[in-house]
Amino acid sequence: MKKLTILVALTMLIASCKNESKREIKKEKFPEELGKVFQNHGGIENWRKARTLSFNKGEEAHTVDLKSRKTLINTPNYSMGYNGKEVWLSEKDSGTYKGNPSFYHNLFFYFYAMPFVLADDGIIYSEAKSISFEGKEFPGVKISYEANVGSSPDDNYIIYYNPENYQMEWLAYTVTFRSKKPSDRYNLIRYEEWKASDGFKFPKKITWYQKDENGQPTKPARPATEFTLPLVSKTALKDASFEKPIKE
């Protein structure tokens, strides 16, 4: 009877382990190579434990709730954000901000939180041709989205990584926010420098690049965009932090 009890217990344990393994496989559907990129930059499991990310881009102070994707951008002249329902803009002087808040409020969060945002729900992965720069090849992984995912489900990304250490090096992306139509015109960003913070690597500097007729990077298209003051916290901010301020 004792041997039977032990056998039943072992059988249940093995079944439990198999089910857990199946859940993990189902949960982590990204390619092995991309998983290695995540690991190089701090680990996807560590990222999923984080709740709040903040960073500065010039005079802009960006704060994002990593679960709800509520956002807040504060500057000396205006603030904007997403409270989970709508995108809002608050200006000290009317007409200070010239862009489109719906497009801009989370734009640099996606560039800054690379590569981890490429593990979001609703993503489809496929192989991409590598690119070459200064005699080195960078393999690529293409990211597309299932229908009705986010405000621009037709956007595509390609992440290119260093095959020696799996550090992210380049990002190609399309923009369909305005047209709402698929595009094969890719913009290209070089991730030139990384800064270690709170167990993760965050970009210190990114540069948009020109391409030749074969889609290979050639030279910078504009001055580099620089980021400072990265901070990751496991603590969530209050919902009120992302609401439009009430003018007195």
Steps between C-alpha positions, in 0.01 A plus 500: 500500500785737588670430164171563320455831682852610406443394137178701481671803653787478252257466211311808612827693541620407151162595349511830685850572369392417145200730526718778640744446215216523248381822659849647476538397137163649416584817691841554343435475128781726379796356309797364693732764352272780619487337843879527512474869411256549789741320731790721393297809585384387844263207451135491401387356834665789686334742261158352571550558870558871441208740523623855430760631256622858482762676291584842360535611141636851511249707699236228474450280806324179397322266744321179399300237685635182341183297559227742394726708271364820651747775420603846615736750337589815691688795349545865606234613250249217482408154621319215328398151589276201462276415796384163371202647318617802306807696401510852642708817461546783749685815391618798703456711189252401230673374186829413675494139377495467122479121459233231535470379862327176396802413286772637728396412856650148488728527196831525685392252764495235227843602374639520853350178636649292221542207479249410775191650333553239230363238740155661528183300442367466147840489330591279204868416446677407178849497354646808333799552276810620677654843441867586467688797640874565509570142393283333766179306449204547735228230492140617526166395650182651354213598725145552375169518684172316501198694376356765734805504729584856605433820307721396205474121454652525150831628636798270454833489681826321432752466777862437400747363752868426543533122441800481734338633817130546401499871574244700306672720240237625253124548467303530175137608522206615290253775587132449421341724766376758250439290190354197683638292213785247493835636381825350381692824560725444798676760712827389656645581843842412631522428873849632557543507877338322792486593868462246781231591753298296750620175346407597142667657199335813365602701194712801577506617140312404182558631148278487192696382195474538126492187284627407156292346219540157661370615838843497664593778747740764368528813716306690769189674375484742793675574831473233767216499752632464854331370816584547866382406850364147442306358793304177542276427798283208609261751655203633303408867507149607593255527211464871574864549393396445139196726497492841333578769754212726599577864422427740782 
